[in-house]
Amino acid sequence: MVGMALTGTPEKIVSARELGIVACTRCTKPWPMGTRTCGRCGHRLVSRDRLSLQRVWAFWTVGLMCYIPANIYPMLKTRTLFQVDESTIIGGAVELAQYGNWGIAFIILFASVAIPLGKFFAVAYLALSVQRGWATSQRQRQYLYEVVEYIGRWSMIDIFVVAILSSLVQLKTLASINPGAASIFFALSVIFTMLAAQAFDSRMIWDAHAKDEGPNRND
Amino acid sequence: MDHAAISLADLPLDELIVCPQCDATYRLRRPGHGERAVCSRCHTTLINHRRNAGLQIIAVSVAVLVLIIGATIFPFLRIDAAGTSNAVSVLDAALAFGGPMILLSLATAALIVFIPLLRVVLTLYVLIPIVLDRPPARHAVPAFRLSEGLKPWSMAEVFAIGCAVALVKVADLADVEFGPAFYMFGALVVLVIAQDRFLCKWSVWHSLEHPKKS
C-alpha cells in the first residue's frame, strides 16, 4: 500500500480558499464560498476560523490554570497500617526514584509533567506562529499539531491509573488508596488542552505565507 | 494565476477533493483497491480504499461491542494481600472517585465505557444499510457526524494502557490476578485501532450522499 498524490503536479498546490471554495472540515465536501452549513453533513462551514484562535487561548488558559493545582494537591492518598501518605505527582515520582525504581519514576515524570508542559508550549507556539505570521516550516508545524492532537487523549492515563488503584487497593485495615484533589484538576487540565488543540484551525498554518512566497515554497 | 488554478477552478465541485487539515485542493481521482489517496502537502490520508472495508468494520465493530459489554460485566482485576482480597470491575474503577469528585467518576465512566459503546452502535447503525446496498438508515447523517465528533473522547484503549501502569505500581504491594475482563480489554485495544484504520470517512460520506437505488 503506497501513498499517492491525487494530482500530478504537487508543486502547484492551490488552497480551496484561493479557488473560492469552502470545504467542510468534518466530511470534506467542497461548497461555493459563502455557503453557511454543509448540505451533506450539516456542519458549520468556515473558510478560515479566525475566531478559533480566541477559543484556543481561552481553553489553553483554563487548562494551564487547572494544571497548577494538579501539581500542588496530592494525587493519591495511600493509607497503610502505620501511616497515611499523601503524594503529589512529582513527589510520587521522586519517592519511586528513592526506592530505586528509576524507570517508572522517569515514565511518570515524562507522562505527567513533560508531555502536559510540552503540549502547552506546542499549542501556544502554533497559535502565536499563525497570529504573528512566523516563517517556520509549515510541514513541521502541521506535524507538531498532529502529534499534539494525537497525544492529548493519552494524558488521561494518569487519571485512569488513579481510578484503578483507588478502586482495587481497598484492603480494609491493611492498606487503601484514595484519589486526591489533584486528580480532578489534572483531568480538567487534560480536557481543556484537548479542547484547545481541537479549536485550532490547522488550515491557517498553510496560508500564513501563501501570498508572498513562490509556488515552490511548499516543499 | 497559474495553470493548475485555472483548471481546478473550472471543474465542478463534485470533481474536487479538499484536504481537511491544510485546505489543499485536488482533482478527485478515486484510488484503486488497497491504495490510499494522500494529501501531497501535509500527508493526511484523504481516501483509504480497501476491498470489503465495510464488512470488515462491521465484523470488528460487533466484536468490539461484545468485548465492551463483557469487559464491563465480568470481574476485571483481583488483589490479594495477607488474607484480604478485593475484586473490581471496570465500572468499579470508573466510579472510584466518590464524594465531591462524583463528576469525575461520571466522566471516566463515559470516556472508557459509554462513549466507545455509543460509537460502535452508531457505526453499525450507519454502515449496515450501506454495506447491504440499502438506502441509508434514518438520521444516518447526524449519527455518523456524532460518531466522528466523539472519536477523540473514546478512550477505551488509553484505559487499557492505564491498567498496565497501575499493575506495575501494585505488583510490589500485593498479588494481582487478572479476570476475564482484563484480557477482553487487551483485545479491545487492538480491535479499536483496527477499526479506525479500516474506516474511510470519505467513502462513508459519499455513500450516504449517493445511496444505491436498488
Contacts between the chains, C-beta under 8 A, distances in Angstrom:
chain1	res1	chain2	res2	distance
A	1	B	34	5.6
A	1	B	35	6.6
A	1	B	36	6.3
A	2	B	35	7.1
A	2	B	36	7.9
A	3	B	36	5.5
A	3	B	38	3.9
A	3	B	43	7.2
A	3	B	45	7.7
A	4	B	31	6.6
A	4	B	35	6.3
A	4	B	36	7.1
A	4	B	37	6.5
A	4	B	38	6.4
A	5	B	26	7.7
A	5	B	38	6.7
A	5	B	39	7.9
A	5	B	40	3.7
A	6	B	17	6.6
A	6	B	26	3.8
A	6	B	27	6.6
A	6	B	28	7.2
A	6	B	29	5.5
A	6	B	37	5.2
A	6	B	39	7.9
A	6	B	40	7.4
A	6	B	46	7.0
A	7	B	4	7.5
A	7	B	26	4.9
A	7	B	27	6.1
A	7	B	40	7.1
A	9	B	4	5.7
A	10	B	40	4.0
A	10	B	41	7.5
A	12	B	2	5.9
A	12	B	3	7.5
A	12	B	4	3.9
A	12	B	5	7.6
A	13	B	24	4.7
A	13	B	25	7.8
A	13	B	40	7.1
A	13	B	41	5.2
A	14	B	4	6.0
A	14	B	5	4.8
A	14	B	8	5.8
A	14	B	24	7.4
A	14	B	25	5.5
A	15	B	22	7.7
A	15	B	23	4.3
A	15	B	24	6.1
A	15	B	25	6.4
A	16	B	16	7.8
A	16	B	18	4.5
A	16	B	23	5.1
A	16	B	24	7.8
A	16	B	25	4.7
A	17	B	23	6.1
A	18	B	5	6.7
A	19	B	5	6.8
A	19	B	8	6.0
A	19	B	9	5.2
A	19	B	16	8.0
A	19	B	25	5.7
A	20	B	9	7.4
A	21	B	13	6.9
A	21	B	16	7.0
A	21	B	18	6.8
A	21	B	25	6.6
A	23	B	18	3.5
A	23	B	20	6.8
A	23	B	23	6.8
A	23	B	25	7.8
A	24	B	20	7.8
A	25	B	20	5.0
A	26	B	20	7.7
A	26	B	145	6.3
A	26	B	148	6.2
A	26	B	149	7.6
A	27	B	145	7.7
A	27	B	201	7.1
A	27	B	205	4.3
A	28	B	17	6.6
A	28	B	18	5.9
A	28	B	19	7.8
A	28	B	20	5.0
A	28	B	46	7.3
A	28	B	201	7.5
A	28	B	202	6.2
A	28	B	205	7.3
A	29	B	205	6.9
A	29	B	209	7.8
A	30	B	13	4.8
A	30	B	16	5.0
A	30	B	17	7.5
A	30	B	18	5.1
A	30	B	25	7.4
A	31	B	13	6.9
A	32	B	13	7.2
A	40	B	141	7.3
A	40	B	205	6.2
A	40	B	208	7.4
A	40	B	209	5.4
A	41	B	141	5.8
A	41	B	144	7.5
A	41	B	145	5.1
A	41	B	205	6.7
A	42	B	141	6.6
A	42	B	142	6.8
A	42	B	145	6.6
A	43	B	145	6.8
A	104	B	168	6.2
A	104	B	169	7.4
A	107	B	165	7.6
A	139	B	41	7.9
A	139	B	42	6.9
A	142	B	21	6.8
A	142	B	22	6.5
A	142	B	42	4.7
A	146	B	21	7.9
A	149	B	152	7.6
A	152	B	152	7.1
A	153	B	152	5.8
A	153	B	153	7.7
A	153	B	155	5.6
A	153	B	158	5.8
A	154	B	158	5.7
A	154	B	161	7.6
A	156	B	111	6.7
A	156	B	155	5.7
A	156	B	158	5.5
A	156	B	162	7.9
A	157	B	158	5.6
A	157	B	161	6.0
A	157	B	162	4.7
A	157	B	165	6.5
A	158	B	162	8.0
A	159	B	104	7.5
A	159	B	108	6.6
A	159	B	162	8.0
A	160	B	93	7.7
A	160	B	108	7.1
A	160	B	112	7.0
A	160	B	155	7.8
A	160	B	158	6.6
A	160	B	159	4.8
A	160	B	162	3.3
A	160	B	163	7.7
A	160	B	166	7.7
A	161	B	162	4.9
A	161	B	165	5.0
A	161	B	166	4.7
A	161	B	169	7.2
A	162	B	96	7.5
A	163	B	93	4.9
A	163	B	94	6.2
A	163	B	96	4.5
A	163	B	97	6.8
A	163	B	108	5.6
A	163	B	162	7.8
A	164	B	77	7.2
A	164	B	88	7.9
A	164	B	93	4.9
A	164	B	96	7.6
A	164	B	162	6.3
A	164	B	163	6.1
A	164	B	166	4.0
A	165	B	166	5.3
A	165	B	169	6.4
A	165	B	170	6.7
A	166	B	96	4.5
A	166	B	97	7.7
A	167	B	88	4.7
A	167	B	92	4.7
A	167	B	93	4.5
A	167	B	95	7.5
A	167	B	96	4.0
A	168	B	77	5.5
A	168	B	79	5.3
A	168	B	86	6.4
A	168	B	88	5.3
A	168	B	93	7.3
A	168	B	166	7.2
A	168	B	170	6.6
A	168	B	176	7.8
A	169	B	79	6.5
A	169	B	86	7.5
A	169	B	170	6.4
A	169	B	173	6.9
A	169	B	174	7.5
A	170	B	86	5.2
A	171	B	79	7.1
A	171	B	81	5.6
A	171	B	82	7.9
A	171	B	84	4.4
A	171	B	85	7.8
A	171	B	86	6.1
A	171	B	174	7.3
A	172	B	84	5.5
A	174	B	81	6.1
A	174	B	82	5.9
A	174	B	84	5.4
A	175	B	81	7.0
A	175	B	173	6.7
A	175	B	174	7.9
A	179	B	96	6.4
A	179	B	97	5.3
A	179	B	101	6.5
A	179	B	104	7.9
A	183	B	97	6.8
A	183	B	101	7.0
A	183	B	104	6.6
A	184	B	97	7.4
A	184	B	101	5.2
A	184	B	103	7.6
A	184	B	104	5.0
A	187	B	104	5.6
A	187	B	107	6.7
A	187	B	108	8.0
A	191	B	107	7.9
A	194	B	152	6.4
A	198	B	152	6.9
A	202	B	21	5.2
A	202	B	22	6.7
A	203	B	21	7.1
A	203	B	22	5.9
A	203	B	23	4.1
A	205	B	22	7.1
A	206	B	22	4.4
A	206	B	23	6.2
A	206	B	24	7.4
A	206	B	41	7.0
A	206	B	42	7.4
A	207	B	23	7.1
A	215	B	2	6.6
A	218	B	41	5.7
